[in-house]
Amino acid sequence: MKLTSAFVSVLLFIFFLNSPFASLAQRVAKIKNSNHYTPDSTLTDRQVDNLFAFAKVYGYVKYFYPLKDKEHINWNFVATAGTQKIISAENSVALRDSLTAFFRPIAPLLKISSNPEAAEILSKKALQSTLDATESSGRYYYNYHEGLGQDKQDLPPVSRIITSSLYKSKTLEADQQTYFHLVTAGTILPVDSLYSAQIGEDLFCSLPLVLTEKNYENNQAYKRHRKKYKPNLNLHHDRIANLVILWNIFQHFHPYLENTGGWNKVFFRTMKQASPAMDKNSFAKLQYALIASLKDGHANIANSNSIGIYKRPTLPAIETGWIEGQIVVTKVNMTDTTIQQGDILEKIDSVEANVAVENLKKYTSSADEHNLDLIAGERVLSWQKTVSLKITDSAGNRKDAMLSRNPKLKKVVKPATIRKLDNNIYLLDASTLNEKEIETNLTELKQAKGIIVDLRTRPSANFLTGVLPYFIKAEVETGNWFIPHYTFPDQVNVKYKPTGKYVIKPNGKYLNAAKVFLIGHHTFSYGETCAEVIDHYKLGKTIGWYTASTNGNINFSGIGKQQTTWTGMKVMKRDGSPYHGVGIKPEILVEPNLHDIRSGKASEVEAAIKYLTGY
């Protein structure tokens, strides 16, 4: 019999209303269509404690409880429904019961208890019935993460493609021989053992990280949790769920979490500031503050779009920098203005400029403390909707200026990739430099007194394999990159496995001139890969400022209409010491100065010329 689409819809609706999942869906629908759970003030200490306990259990179940077809579970929905279910618990007993009731349909062998011993006894009792099946079945299931491969469904295609080859999450099946080998190696827990953790002052969670075939196959949670659900960040409860999801991503999968100074503290601090009275901009700042706590230059959060999180930046009307402890106009890109390069910004929309920088640093994620002022000094105007400025010019005169929303911009003239300076010195722009450019100018470069290579912005894709061979006499290779492999929560027992290096060979066309490589706080990620090779093999003198100390491929996760990024790899120096937060310190340290800005000179280039000419 051929069923009409309308008839099928009615049948599905009746089935859904009678399913165990329906009540959960109806509850959230009721919340979304009313002001049922919108507190009048910030969260109480009890509510934040409840949310922390939920967040811990949510992360354990989502990422480490072996669930069949867990990719079909809508974890955004689980987070929103769960926070609403448990937030009103009046005490630890009520919280325990709420958590147990909520997670039982998803993770039936997970146990919540008031003390760790009771949790272990209860969980082992529940697991005891599986031991006979263990003997006969010989099939075991556990979660294995190479970085984080989950949370990709909401990402735009470009972001998914970028991460899919590097980061993977999967539930693996092990036969009996493999199982015993993994247990002996400490890679997984035995099937009758539990992972236990404290989730509150007097509350503990225990769960198996490995399941037998019977328990794995019998769990049909994925069929009941396929609900399509997109978080709406105009709603307070969806915002709370968003913070729970964000916090968990980094709790289990950020390789430098120790740099935060206490990730649990970040959770409590963030939730205490999550007021329902927040407007959209205030909540965005709260998210940025959470991200800033990671101290990771790759860490970011933004609305998803068709091309991914990184858009080509638009030319700002004026560019600013942190120079000699103040905000200075470093470039003017607009016409019809009295603002000049070298002007000092005193106030921005009636806020003292230095205060504005200090405020912005709270929302800026940087691995290197040396660079925070510089980054905030450059971004300080980008956070303003309307900008009125109070300025002091080079003559000491004070003046007012306004930045229009739609300023008339000057025509941008991109400097040549290879420029000849005085004294037969050549300046090479690494951002556009490629093999073809060098070949075109090879005769001149071979006769140069000195070569300055500007690595202060992202080098061209061809730089490492196409350009670097002109600067080396022997084979070189890139540094130490590692993919974290996780089988335990809370970054316990992480295995770091090396990923492929680049080996670069000389091309027989070595440029013999003395070389300087300019580096700075925008020498970042791929740029640091290039700079690290140059620094390690001493291919030339490094001049400028500290690099961003952020390297290793990024990872992406999607949460509804948002996506977040962070450093997914661990990168170490050649001697095994940390690279993240340390980076490369130039051999000659140069800070831009006000005199050079006003005279149109680049301090780093001037220092490079001085080094190459000997005066």
C-alpha positions in Angstrom: 0.0 0.0 0.0 1.3 3.4 -0.9 1.0 5.9 2.0 0.4 9.6 1.4 2.9 12.0 3.0 0.2 13.5 5.2 -0.8 10.0 6.5 2.8 9.2 7.2 3.3 12.5 9.1 0.3 11.7 11.3 1.7 8.2 12.1 5.1 9.7 13.0 3.5 12.4 15.1 1.5 9.8 17.1 4.6 7.6 17.5 6.7 10.6 18.7 4.1 11.6 21.3 4.3 8.1 22.8 8.1 7.8 22.7 10.3 8.3 25.8 11.9 11.2 24.0 8.6 13.1 23.5 8.3 14.4 27.0 11.8 15.9 26.8 11.1 17.6 23.5 7.7 18.9 24.7 9.4 20.3 27.8 12.0 22.2 25.7 9.3 23.4 23.3 7.3 24.7 26.3 10.4 26.6 27.5 11.1 28.1 24.1 7.6 29.3 23.7 7.3 30.9 27.1 9.4 32.7 29.8 9.1 29.5 32.0 12.7 29.4 33.0 14.2 32.8 32.8 15.7 33.8 36.2 15.3 37.4 37.1 19.0 37.7 38.3 22.3 36.0 37.9 22.6 32.4 38.8 22.8 31.4 42.4 25.8 29.4 43.8 23.5 26.4 44.0 22.5 26.7 40.4 26.1 27.1 39.3 27.0 24.0 41.3 24.2 22.1 39.6 25.4 23.2 36.2 29.0 22.2 36.9 27.9 18.7 37.9 25.8 18.5 34.7 28.6 19.8 32.6 31.0 17.1 33.9 28.6 14.3 33.3 27.5 15.6 29.9 31.1 15.6 28.7 31.8 12.1 30.1 28.8 10.7 28.3 29.1 12.6 25.1 32.8 11.9 24.5 33.7 8.7 26.5 30.7 6.5 27.1 30.7 4.0 24.3 27.4 4.7 22.5 26.2 3.1 19.3 25.7 5.6 16.5 26.3 8.5 18.9 26.9 10.8 15.9 23.1 10.7 15.4 22.4 12.1 18.8 21.7 15.9 18.9 24.1 16.9 21.7 23.0 20.5 21.5 19.5 19.4 22.4 20.8 17.2 25.2 22.7 20.1 26.7 19.8 22.5 26.6 17.2 20.0 27.9 19.7 18.8 30.6 20.5 22.2 32.0 16.8 22.9 32.3 16.2 19.6 34.0 18.8 19.9 36.7 19.4 23.6 37.4 16.6 23.9 39.9 17.7 21.0 42.1 17.5 22.2 45.7 20.3 20.1 47.2 22.8 17.3 46.4 20.2 14.6 46.8 17.8 16.2 44.3 20.7 16.9 42.0 21.9 13.2 42.2 18.4 12.0 41.4 17.9 14.5 38.5 21.2 13.6 36.9 20.5 9.9 37.2 17.0 10.2 35.7 18.2 12.4 32.9 21.2 10.3 31.8 19.8 6.8 32.4 18.2 6.6 28.9 21.5 7.5 27.3 24.1 5.9 29.6 22.4 3.2 31.7 25.6 2.0 33.4 26.6 5.5 34.6 26.0 6.0 38.3 25.8 9.2 40.4 26.5 8.8 44.2 27.1 10.8 47.3 30.5 9.2 47.9 33.0 7.5 45.6 32.9 4.1 47.4 29.2 3.8 47.0 29.4 4.9 43.3 32.0 2.2 42.7 29.9 -0.5 44.4 26.7 0.5 42.6 28.4 0.6 39.3 30.2 -2.7 39.7 27.0 -4.3 40.7 25.4 -3.0 37.5 28.4 -4.3 35.5 28.6 -7.7 37.2 25.8 -9.0 35.0 27.9 -8.2 31.9 30.9 -10.4 33.0 29.4 -13.7 31.8 28.7 -12.0 28.4 32.3 -10.9 28.4 33.6 -14.4 28.5 31.5 -15.6 25.6 31.3 -12.5 23.4 34.9 -11.4 23.2 33.9 -8.0 21.6 34.6 -4.7 23.4 33.8 -1.1 22.5 35.5 2.1 23.5 35.9 5.7 22.3 39.1 6.7 20.6 39.8 10.4 19.8 42.6 11.6 17.6 42.3 15.2 18.7 38.5 15.8 18.5 36.6 14.6 15.5 33.1 15.1 17.0 31.0 18.2 16.9 31.5 18.8 13.2 27.9 18.4 11.9 27.1 22.1 12.4 30.2 23.3 10.6 30.3 24.8 7.1 31.8 22.5 4.5 35.2 24.2 4.4 35.8 23.8 8.1 34.8 20.2 8.0 37.2 19.5 5.1 40.1 21.3 6.9 39.8 19.1 10.0 38.6 15.8 8.7 42.0 14.5 7.6 43.7 15.3 10.9 41.2 14.9 13.7 39.0 11.8 14.2 36.6 10.5 16.8 35.3 7.0 16.6 34.0 4.1 18.6 36.4 1.2 18.1 35.7 -2.5 18.4 38.4 -4.8 19.9 38.5 -8.5 19.8 39.6 -10.4 23.0 43.3 -10.5 22.1 43.4 -6.8 21.2 41.4 -5.9 24.3 43.8 -7.6 26.7 46.7 -5.9 24.9 45.1 -2.5 25.3 44.3 -3.1 29.0 47.9 -4.2 29.7 49.3 -1.2 27.9 47.0 1.1 30.0 45.3 2.5 26.8 41.8 1.5 28.0 40.2 0.5 31.3 39.1 -3.2 31.8 35.5 -3.8 31.1 34.7 -4.3 34.8 36.5 -1.2 36.0 35.2 2.3 36.2 36.3 5.9 35.7 35.3 7.9 38.7 35.4 11.7 39.3 34.1 14.2 41.7 31.4 16.4 40.2 30.4 18.4 43.2 31.2 19.0 46.9 29.7 15.7 47.9 28.8 14.1 44.6 30.6 11.6 42.4 30.2 10.1 39.0 31.3 6.6 37.9 31.1 5.2 34.4 32.6 2.4 32.3 34.8 3.5 29.4 34.6 0.1 27.8 31.5 -1.9 27.1 30.8 -5.5 26.1 29.1 -6.2 22.9 25.8 -6.9 24.6 25.6 -3.6 26.5 26.8 -1.7 23.4 24.4 -3.2 21.0 21.4 -3.0 23.3 21.8 0.8 23.8 19.3 2.4 21.4 19.8 6.0 22.7 20.6 7.3 19.3 17.1 6.4 18.1 15.5 8.6 20.7 17.8 11.6 20.5 17.8 12.5 16.8 15.8 15.7 17.4 16.7 18.5 15.1 17.6 21.4 17.3 19.5 24.6 16.7 20.4 26.7 19.7 18.9 30.2 19.8 21.4 32.4 21.6 18.7 35.1 22.2 17.4 32.7 24.9 19.0 32.5 28.3 18.8 28.7 28.7 20.3 28.2 25.3 23.2 30.5 26.3 23.8 28.4 29.4 23.9 25.2 27.3 26.2 26.9 24.9 28.7 27.6 27.7 28.4 24.1 28.9 29.3 22.7 25.5 32.1 25.2 24.9 33.7 24.5 28.3 33.6 20.7 27.7 35.3 20.9 24.3 38.4 22.4 25.9 38.1 20.4 29.2 38.8 17.2 27.3 40.6 18.3 24.1 42.7 21.4 24.5 46.3 20.3 24.6 47.5 23.3 26.7 44.7 23.4 29.3 47.3 23.6 32.1 48.0 27.2 30.9 44.6 28.4 32.0 45.5 28.4 35.7 42.4 26.3 36.5 39.7 25.4 34.0 37.1 24.6 36.7 37.5 28.2 38.0 36.8 29.5 34.5 33.5 27.6 34.5 32.3 29.0 37.8 33.5 32.6 36.9 31.8 32.5 33.5 28.5 31.1 34.8 28.3 33.6 37.6 28.4 36.4 35.0 25.8 34.8 32.7 23.0 37.2 33.5 19.6 36.8 31.6 19.7 40.6 31.3 22.7 40.4 28.9 22.2 41.7 25.4 23.7 39.9 22.5 26.9 41.9 22.6 27.4 41.2 26.3 27.0 37.5 25.9 29.4 37.5 23.0 32.0 39.2 25.3 31.3 36.5 28.0 32.1 33.8 25.4 35.3 35.7 24.3 36.4 35.9 27.9 36.0 32.2 28.3 38.1 31.7 25.1 40.7 34.2 26.3 41.3 32.1 29.3 42.8 29.4 27.1 45.8 31.6 26.2 45.8 30.2 22.7 46.3 32.5 19.7 44.2 30.1 17.5 41.3 30.2 19.9 38.3 32.0 18.5 34.6 31.9 18.3 32.4 33.3 15.5 29.1 32.8 13.7 29.4 30.2 11.0 29.4 31.2 7.4 29.8 29.6 4.0 33.6 29.9 3.9 34.5 29.1 7.5 35.5 31.1 10.5 38.2 33.2 8.8 37.1 35.8 6.4 39.3 38.1 4.5 39.6 41.3 6.7 38.3 44.5 5.3 40.6 47.5 5.2 40.1 49.6 8.4 39.7 53.3 8.1 42.7 53.8 10.4 45.2 51.3 11.8 46.5 51.6 15.3 49.2 50.1 17.4 50.6 49.9 21.0 53.7 52.1 20.7 55.7 53.3 23.7 52.8 52.5 26.1 50.1 54.4 24.1 47.7 54.0 21.2 49.1 55.4 18.1 47.7 55.8 14.6 50.1 53.6 12.5 48.4 54.1 9.1 45.5 56.2 7.7 43.5 54.5 4.9 40.7 57.1 4.6 40.5 60.3 2.7 39.1 63.7 3.9 40.3 63.4 7.5 42.5 65.4 9.9 43.8 62.2 11.4 47.5 61.6 10.6 50.0 58.8 11.0 51.7 59.2 14.4 48.7 60.8 16.1 48.1 59.6 19.7 44.6 58.5 20.7 43.7 59.8 24.1 40.0 58.8 24.3 37.8 56.5 22.3 34.1 57.2 22.8 34.9 59.1 26.1 36.9 56.1 27.4 40.6 56.6 28.1 42.5 54.8 25.3 44.7 52.9 27.8 41.6 51.7 29.7 40.0 50.5 26.5 43.1 48.4 25.8 43.1 46.9 29.3 39.4 46.0 28.9 40.0 44.4 25.5 42.8 42.3 26.8 40.2 40.4 28.9 38.6 39.2 25.7 41.8 38.5 23.7 43.3 35.0 23.6 47.1 35.1 23.3 49.7 32.5 24.2 52.4 35.0 24.8 52.0 37.8 27.5 54.5 39.9 25.5 52.0 40.3 22.7 48.7 41.1 24.5 49.2 44.9 24.5 50.2 44.8 20.9 47.1 42.8 19.8 44.7 44.8 21.9 46.3 48.0 20.6 45.6 47.0 17.0 42.0 45.8 17.7 40.8 48.5 20.0 38.7 50.3 17.4 37.2 47.2 15.8 35.0 46.7 18.9 33.4 50.1 18.6 30.1 50.7 16.8 30.5 54.5 16.6 33.8 56.1 17.3 34.6 59.6 18.4 38.2 60.2 19.1 40.2 62.7 21.1 43.7 63.0 19.6 47.1 64.6 20.3 49.1 65.2 17.2 52.9 65.3 16.7 53.0 69.0 17.6 51.1 68.4 20.9 47.9 69.9 19.7 44.6 68.3 20.8 41.8 67.7 18.3 38.6 65.8 18.0 37.7 63.4 15.1 34.9 61.1 14.1 35.2 57.8 12.3 32.4 57.3 9.8 30.6 54.0 9.4 31.3 54.1 5.7 34.5 56.1 5.2 35.9 56.8 1.8 39.1 54.7 1.6 42.3 55.4 -0.3 43.2 53.2 -3.2 45.5 50.4 -1.9 48.8 50.0 -3.7 50.5 46.8 -2.8 54.3 47.1 -2.6 56.3 45.0 -4.9 57.2 41.5 -3.5 60.9 42.2 -4.0 62.2 45.7 -3.5 65.7 47.1 -3.8 66.8 49.4 -0.9 69.9 51.4 -0.5 73.3 49.8 -0.2 72.3 47.0 -2.6 70.0 45.4 0.1 66.8 43.7 -1.0 63.6 43.5 1.0 61.5 40.4 0.3 57.8 40.2 1.3 57.3 36.6 2.4 53.5 37.0 2.2 53.6 37.1 -1.6 57.1 35.6 -2.2 57.3 32.5 -4.4 59.7 30.6 -6.5 58.8 32.4 -9.7 59.5 35.8 -8.1 62.9 34.7 -7.0 63.8 33.2 -10.4 62.8 36.5 -12.1 65.2 38.4 -9.8 67.8 35.7 -9.2 70.7 37.5 -10.9 70.2 40.6 -8.8 69.7 38.6 -5.6 72.9 36.7 -6.1 74.8 40.0 -6.3 73.0 41.5 -3.2 74.9 42.8 -0.2 72.1 41.7 2.0 68.6 40.2 1.9 65.8 41.1 4.4 62.9 38.6 4.4 59.8 40.0 6.1 58.0 37.2 8.0 55.9 39.5 10.1 52.7 38.4 8.3 51.6 34.9 7.0 54.1 33.6 4.4 52.9 32.4 1.1 51.9 28.8 0.8 55.0 28.3 -1.5 57.5 29.7 1.1 58.4 26.5 2.9 58.9 24.2 -0.1 59.6 26.7 -2.9 61.4 29.7 -1.3 63.4 28.2 1.6 65.5 25.9 -0.8 67.2 29.1 -1.9 68.4 29.8 1.6 69.8 26.4 2.6 72.9 24.4 1.7 71.8 21.2 3.3 68.6 19.4 4.0 66.4 20.7 6.8 63.2 19.6 8.4 60.3 21.1 10.3 59.9 20.8 14.1 58.0 18.5 16.4 54.2 18.2 16.0 52.0 15.8 17.9 48.4 14.7 17.6 46.9 14.0 21.1 45.1 10.6 21.3 42.4 10.3 24.0 40.7 7.3 25.5 40.1 8.8 29.0 38.2 11.9 30.1 39.8 14.9 31.7 43.0 14.5 29.6 44.1 11.6 31.7 46.7 9.3 30.1 46.9 11.2 26.8 49.2 9.7 24.2 50.9 12.1 21.9 51.7 10.7 18.5 54.0 12.5 16.0 52.5 13.7 12.8 54.4 14.2 9.5 57.3 16.6 9.1 58.3 18.5 6.0 61.7 17.8 4.7 63.1 20.6 2.6 66.1 20.0 0.3 68.4 22.7 -1.2 67.9 23.5 -4.9 71.5 24.3 -5.7 70.8 28.0 -6.2 71.9 29.2 -2.8 71.7 32.9 -2.2 75.0 33.8 -0.5 74.1 37.3 0.7 73.9 37.9 4.5 70.3 37.4 5.5 67.9 39.0 8.1 64.5 37.5 8.8 62.0 39.9 10.4 59.6 38.3 12.9 57.0 39.6 15.3 53.7 39.0 17.0 52.0 38.3 13.7 54.5 35.6 12.9 51.9 33.0 13.7 51.0 29.3 13.1 52.4 28.5 9.6 54.6 31.5 9.8 56.1 30.1 13.0 56.7 26.8 11.3 58.9 28.7 8.8 60.5 30.9 11.4 61.3 27.9 13.7 63.2 26.2 10.9 65.1 29.5 10.2 65.9 30.0 13.9 66.9 26.3 14.6 69.2 26.0 11.6 70.6 29.6 11.9 69.8 30.5 8.3 70.1 34.2 9.1 69.8 36.8 11.8 66.2 37.1 13.3 65.2 40.7 14.2 62.0 42.1 15.5 59.7 41.0 18.3 58.5 37.7 20.0 56.5 35.5 17.7 52.9 34.5 18.6 54.1 31.2 20.1 51.0 29.5 18.7 51.7 26.7 16.2 50.1 23.4 15.2 47.0 22.8 13.1 43.8 24.3 14.4 40.6 22.2 15.1 37.0 23.3 14.6 33.8 22.5 16.5 30.3 23.7 15.6 27.5 24.6 18.0 24.4 25.5 16.1 25.2 28.7 14.2 28.5 29.2 15.9 31.9 27.6 15.4 34.9 27.7 17.6 38.6 27.1 16.9 41.6 26.2 19.0 45.1 24.7 18.6 44.4 20.9 18.1 48.1 19.8 18.1 50.8 19.9 20.7 54.1 21.4 19.4 57.4 21.0 21.1 60.8 22.5 20.6 63.6 20.4 19.2 64.9 19.7 22.8 61.4 18.5 23.9 60.6 21.7 25.9 57.3 23.6 25.3 56.9 25.8 22.3 53.4 27.1 23.1 53.6 30.3 25.1 57.3 30.5 24.5 57.8 30.8 20.7 60.8 32.4 19.2 62.6 35.4 20.7 64.5 37.3 18.0 68.3 37.6 18.3 67.9 41.4 18.0 64.8 42.7 19.8 63.2 45.8 18.3 60.2 47.7 19.4 58.5 50.1 17.0 58.9 53.7 18.2 56.9 56.9 17.8 59.6 58.7 15.9 59.8 56.0 13.2 56.0 55.9 12.9 55.8 59.7 12.3 58.6 59.7 9.8 57.1 56.8 7.9 59.9 54.3 8.7 59.6 50.7 9.9 61.8 50.2 13.0 62.5 46.6 12.3 63.6 47.3 8.7 65.8 50.1 9.9 67.4 47.8 12.4 67.9 45.1 9.7 69.7 47.6 7.4 71.9 48.8 10.3 72.9 45.2 11.0 73.6 44.4 7.4 75.6 47.5 6.7 77.5 47.5 10.0 76.3 50.9 11.2 
